[in-house]
Amino acid sequence: MNAINELSFETAYAELESIISKLESGELPLEESVTLFERGRQLSDHCQTLLDKAELRVNQLSGDGKIEAIN
């Protein structure tokens, strides 16, 4: 497994979807389910952080499409 903070949003989201599918199957041993749940939670947090950063950049765009510096 890759370090979460190095993953792109798309890669992290795809891995999160895969984990959700595995957990929903109900066929995993308890320990593996807990480990996957923990990884999924970290991926979810990472995706949210990336989305928040993207939203901030969009909100910083000026009328002419340039990013304005926040002081």
N, C-alpha and C positions, 0 to 999 in steps of 0.2 A: 504494500500500500504506500502511496506517495504521501509526502508531508502535505497536510491540508492547506497550509498557507501558501504553498507554491502552485496550487491548482487554479485553473481558470474557472470562471463561473460555470461554463458549459460542462466542463469535465466533472466538477464537484456535483453539479445538479444531476448529471447522468449516473454517477456513482450512488448518489442519494436515492434516486429512483430504483436502482437495482437493489439496494439494501431494503427499501420498503417492500418490494416484491418478494424478496426472500423472507422477510419477517412475516408478511401476510400469509405466506404459504403454511405457516404453522408446523413445518416439518423439521425445524432445526433444533438441536439440543439446547437446553437452557443457557449454558455458558456461552455458546456461539451466538445465540440471540442477544444476550446482554452485551457482548463485545460489539456486535453489529449495531445495536441500538446506540451505544456510546459513540461509535464512529459516525453514525447517521446524525446524531445531535451536533457533533462537531462540524460536520459538513453543512448542516442547516445554518448554524451560526456563521460559518464562513460565507455562505451564499448571501445571507442577510447583510453582512458587512460589505460585501462587494456591491450589492444593490444599493445600500445606503450611500456608498462612495459615488456610484454612478448617478444617483439622484442629486447629490450635492453638485456634481459637475454640471448636470443639466440645468440646475437652478442658478448656477453661476454664469450661464451663457447670457451675453448681452444681446441687444437687438440686432447687432450686425454679425452675430454668430461667433464672436470671440469670447474666450473665457475671461471673466473679470477676476482680478486678484481680490481676495478677501483680506482686509486689514484688521 
